[in-house]
């Protein structure tokens, strides 16, 4: 009786069988995978939320600029060409209402609102919009190919100007600085509003932290002065924020393309051509800018890829958009474009599409 009763129970030293161990290991693996997916999703959501919050803060800064600096107007876009093309078209092109003359006049008028007494060199303003001014005279030299990009515009306008009412760009504390004194990274120290940016996330820079973006240089009494065109990046992102003015001219194909010079001045490097988002009202055949009469701030999203942004550029023929044309908010927004984050939606383009 005693022997039979003891045989019905395991001894204290009995081990798991191989099958039992495999089952336990499988369950642990499944739980770990689920936790990893959840953690990755939470991390992505957190990154997306941080970018969106920063876009909202930058949008508020643009509104403050409009009210306190811009004389009631938003900063203009200064793009005149795509993918690094020089002065795109001619000043007398009557068929293109958003030609280079229009872009340059937008800059001139806005700068007069910023500082009515300014006397900035006309040749320097030409160069900001892409024209080469290689002759003699104040501000002369090669222009920014394609004009100031949507990525460069954000820091240019929001970083603050000189207190000198006759020289908001080139005066003390403005965008311009003595190249021989401050090297390649200057032009930030004295700007009145640069504190709204995390300077460590301004670029593009090389591995040593030196600025490698686009710039304009000009001579002042034998001394080289320089304006750096900085860009601003979210944490851990290689793509900058983009600013588009949507308050002035109606969009035409010629005015839509924005040259993003990327992280290098190498003319052969790959570059993104990013378009502002358009909206086609019900029954309309010609689109308008989304967030019309205001502005757009965009970011490529946590995948750091813009995707094929040309789908926002309709090809006009008899006022009929290309069948592949995408319009906000209907889309459909898929692939790399879907997670594009914008200031005029609560989240991504895909989020707006689902509302």
C-alpha positions in Angstrom: 0.0 0.0 0.0 2.8 2.4 0.9 4.7 1.7 -2.3 1.7 2.1 -4.5 0.7 5.5 -2.9 4.2 7.0 -3.3 4.4 6.0 -7.0 1.4 8.2 -7.8 3.3 11.4 -7.1 6.5 13.0 -8.7 9.5 13.3 -6.6 10.6 16.9 -5.7 13.4 16.6 -8.3 11.3 15.8 -11.4 12.2 18.0 -14.5 10.2 19.5 -17.3 10.0 17.3 -20.4 11.4 18.6 -23.7 7.9 19.2 -25.0 7.0 21.3 -22.0 10.2 23.4 -22.4 9.4 24.0 -26.1 5.9 25.1 -25.3 7.2 27.6 -22.6 9.9 28.9 -25.0 7.3 29.4 -27.7 4.9 31.2 -25.4 7.8 33.5 -24.3 8.8 34.2 -27.9 5.3 35.1 -28.9 4.9 37.4 -25.9 8.3 39.0 -26.6 7.3 39.6 -30.3 4.0 41.2 -29.3 5.8 43.4 -26.8 8.4 44.4 -29.5 5.6 45.3 -31.9 3.8 47.3 -29.3 7.0 49.1 -28.2 7.9 49.8 -31.8 4.5 51.2 -32.5 4.6 53.3 -29.4 8.0 54.7 -30.3 6.8 55.6 -33.8 3.7 57.2 -32.5 5.8 59.2 -30.0 8.2 60.4 -32.7 5.2 61.3 -35.0 3.6 63.2 -32.1 6.8 65.1 -31.4 7.2 66.2 -35.0 3.6 67.2 -35.2 3.9 69.2 -31.9 7.0 71.0 -33.3 5.2 71.8 -36.6 2.4 73.3 -34.5 4.9 75.4 -32.6 6.5 76.5 -35.8 3.1 77.4 -37.2 2.4 79.5 -34.2 5.8 81.2 -34.7 4.8 82.0 -38.3 1.5 83.5 -37.1 3.4 85.6 -34.5 5.8 86.7 -37.3 2.9 87.8 -39.5 1.4 89.9 -36.7 4.6 91.3 -35.1 7.2 91.4 -38.0 5.5 90.9 -41.3 3.1 93.8 -41.3 0.1 91.5 -41.5 1.5 89.2 -44.3 3.0 85.8 -44.2 6.6 85.2 -45.4 6.7 84.6 -49.2 8.2 81.6 -51.0 11.2 82.5 -53.1 11.4 79.5 -55.4 11.9 80.1 -59.1 12.9 76.7 -60.4 13.1 73.0 -59.6 16.0 70.7 -58.8 18.7 73.3 -59.0 17.7 74.9 -62.3 19.0 78.5 -62.6 16.8 81.5 -63.1 13.9 79.6 -64.5 12.2 81.3 -67.5 12.3 85.0 -68.2 11.0 88.1 -66.5 8.8 88.9 -69.5 7.0 85.6 -69.7 3.4 86.8 -69.7 2.1 83.3 -69.9 3.4 82.4 -66.4 1.7 84.6 -63.8 4.0 83.1 -61.1 7.2 83.8 -63.0 10.5 85.1 -61.6 9.4 88.7 -61.6 6.4 87.8 -59.4 8.6 85.9 -57.0 11.1 88.7 -56.7 8.3 91.3 -56.3 6.8 89.2 -53.5 10.2 89.4 -51.7 10.6 93.1 -52.3 7.1 94.0 -51.1 7.4 91.8 -48.0 10.8 93.1 -47.0 9.3 96.6 -47.2 6.7 95.5 -44.7 9.3 94.0 -42.5 11.4 97.2 -42.6 9.9 100.1 -44.6 13.2 102.0 -44.6 15.4 99.2 -45.8 18.0 99.8 -48.4 19.1 96.3 -49.1 21.0 95.8 -52.4 18.7 94.9 -55.3 21.3 92.5 -56.6 21.3 90.6 -53.3 17.5 90.2 -53.5 17.8 89.0 -57.1 20.4 86.4 -56.0 18.1 85.1 -53.2 15.5 84.4 -55.9 18.1 82.6 -58.1 19.4 85.2 -60.5 23.1 85.5 -61.1 24.4 89.0 -60.5 28.0 88.7 -61.4 28.7 92.3 -62.3 30.0 95.0 -59.9 28.0 96.7 -57.2 26.7 95.9 -53.7 25.4 92.4 -53.3 26.6 91.1 -56.7 27.5 87.4 -57.2 26.1 84.0 -58.3 22.4 83.4 -57.3 20.9 80.5 -55.4 20.0 78.0 -58.1 16.2 77.7 -58.2 15.8 80.4 -55.6 15.6 80.0 -51.8 14.1 76.6 -51.1 11.1 75.7 -49.0 13.6 74.0 -46.5 15.7 77.1 -46.3 12.8 79.6 -45.9 11.8 78.6 -42.4 15.0 79.6 -40.7 15.6 82.6 -43.1 12.3 84.2 -42.1 11.8 83.1 -38.5 15.4 83.5 -37.2 15.2 87.2 -36.7 16.6 90.3 -38.5 19.0 93.1 -37.8 17.8 96.0 -35.6 19.1 98.4 -38.3 15.9 99.5 -40.1 17.9 100.2 -43.3 19.6 96.8 -43.4 17.4 94.0 -41.9 19.3 91.3 -43.7 22.9 92.7 -43.8 23.0 94.8 -40.7 24.4 93.8 -37.3 22.5 90.9 -35.8 21.0 90.1 -39.2 21.6 87.1 -41.5 24.9 88.4 -42.9 28.3 88.1 -41.1 32.0 88.6 -41.7 33.2 85.4 -43.2 36.8 86.0 -42.2 35.9 86.4 -38.6 33.3 83.8 -37.9 34.1 81.1 -40.5 31.5 78.9 -42.1 29.2 78.5 -39.1 28.5 82.1 -38.4 25.4 84.1 -38.9 23.5 82.7 -35.9 25.0 84.3 -32.8 23.4 87.7 -33.2 20.0 86.9 -34.7 17.2 88.1 -32.5 14.8 85.2 -32.8 17.1 82.2 -33.4 16.3 80.8 -29.9 13.0 79.4 -31.3 15.3 76.8 -33.0 17.4 74.1 -31.4 20.7 75.2 -33.0 22.1 71.6 -32.7 19.4 70.5 -35.1 20.2 73.1 -37.7 22.1 72.1 -40.8 23.1 70.6 -43.1 26.5 69.9 -41.5 29.4 67.6 -42.1 30.7 65.0 -39.5 32.7 67.7 -37.8 29.6 69.9 -37.3 30.5 72.4 -40.0 27.8 74.0 -42.2 27.8 72.6 -45.7 24.6 74.1 -47.1 24.0 76.8 -49.6 25.2 80.4 -49.1 25.6 83.8 -50.7 28.8 85.8 -50.4 29.5 89.4 -51.3 32.2 92.0 -50.9 32.1 94.9 -48.5 35.1 97.1 -48.8 37.4 94.2 -49.5 35.9 92.0 -46.8 33.9 88.9 -47.7 30.4 88.8 -46.1 28.2 85.7 -46.1 24.6 84.6 -45.6 24.1 80.9 -44.7 20.8 79.3 -45.7 20.2 77.0 -42.8 17.6 74.2 -42.6 15.9 72.8 -39.5 15.4 69.1 -38.8 13.3 67.1 -36.3 15.3 64.9 -33.8 16.9 61.9 -35.5 15.6 62.9 -39.0 17.6 63.5 -42.1 14.8 65.5 -43.8 14.2 69.2 -42.9 10.9 70.9 -42.4 9.5 72.7 -45.5 7.7 76.0 -45.6 5.3 77.0 -48.5 3.5 80.3 -48.8 -0.2 79.7 -49.7 -1.4 83.3 -49.2 -0.5 84.9 -52.5 -0.7 83.6 -56.1 -2.9 80.7 -57.1 -0.9 77.5 -57.8 0.3 76.9 -61.3 2.5 74.0 -62.4 5.4 76.3 -62.9 5.2 77.6 -59.3 4.8 74.3 -57.5 8.2 72.8 -57.5 10.5 73.4 -54.5 14.2 72.7 -54.6 15.5 70.9 -51.5 19.3 70.9 -51.7 19.5 68.1 -49.2 22.5 67.6 -47.0 25.3 68.6 -49.4 26.3 71.2 -51.9 27.4 68.5 -54.3 25.5 69.3 -57.6 25.4 65.6 -58.5 23.9 64.4 -55.2 20.4 63.1 -55.0 17.8 65.8 -54.2 14.2 65.8 -53.2 11.7 67.9 -55.2 8.8 68.5 -52.8 5.5 70.1 -53.7 3.0 71.9 -51.6 -0.3 70.0 -51.0 -3.2 71.0 -53.2 -6.9 70.8 -52.7 -9.5 70.4 -55.4 -12.9 71.8 -54.2 -16.0 69.8 -55.2 -17.0 70.7 -58.8 -13.8 72.6 -59.5 -11.3 71.7 -62.2 -8.4 73.9 -61.1 -6.9 73.2 -57.6 -6.0 75.6 -54.9 -3.4 75.3 -52.1 -4.5 73.4 -49.1 -4.7 75.8 -46.1 -5.4 78.5 -48.7 -4.6 82.1 -47.8 -2.2 80.9 -45.1 0.9 78.7 -45.4 2.0 75.0 -45.2 4.7 73.5 -43.1 5.4 69.9 -44.1 7.7 67.0 -43.0 8.4 63.7 -44.7 7.3 61.7 -41.6 9.1 59.2 -39.5 10.1 57.1 -42.5 12.2 60.1 -43.7 10.9 59.6 -47.3 8.8 62.1 -49.2 7.8 59.5 -51.9 6.6 60.7 -55.3 5.5 64.2 -54.4 4.9 65.0 -58.1 1.5 63.4 -57.7 0.5 66.8 -56.3 1.5 68.6 -59.5 -1.4 68.5 -61.9 -0.6 68.8 -65.6 -3.1 71.4 -66.9 -4.7 70.7 -70.3 -8.0 72.4 -70.9 -8.0 73.1 -67.1 -8.3 69.3 -66.5 -5.9 67.8 -63.9 -3.9 64.8 -64.7 -5.8 61.6 -63.7 -2.9 60.7 -61.3 -3.2 64.1 -59.5 -3.8 63.7 -55.7 -5.9 66.2 -53.8 -6.2 66.9 -50.1 -7.9 65.4 -48.2 -9.3 62.6 -50.4 -6.0 61.2 -51.7 -5.8 58.3 -51.6 -2.5 58.7 -49.6 -0.5 55.5 -49.6 3.1 54.4 -49.3 5.8 56.9 -48.4 3.5 59.9 -48.9 0.9 58.6 -46.3 2.9 59.6 -43.2 3.7 63.1 -44.4 3.0 65.4 -41.5 1.4 68.8 -42.1 0.4 71.8 -40.1 -3.2 72.0 -41.4 -4.3 68.5 -40.2 -4.4 66.9 -36.8 -1.8 64.3 -38.0 -0.6 62.8 -41.2 -2.1 62.9 -44.7 -3.3 59.4 -44.1 -5.0 60.5 -40.9 -6.8 63.3 -42.7 -7.9 60.9 -45.4 -9.5 58.7 -42.7 -11.5 61.4 -41.0 
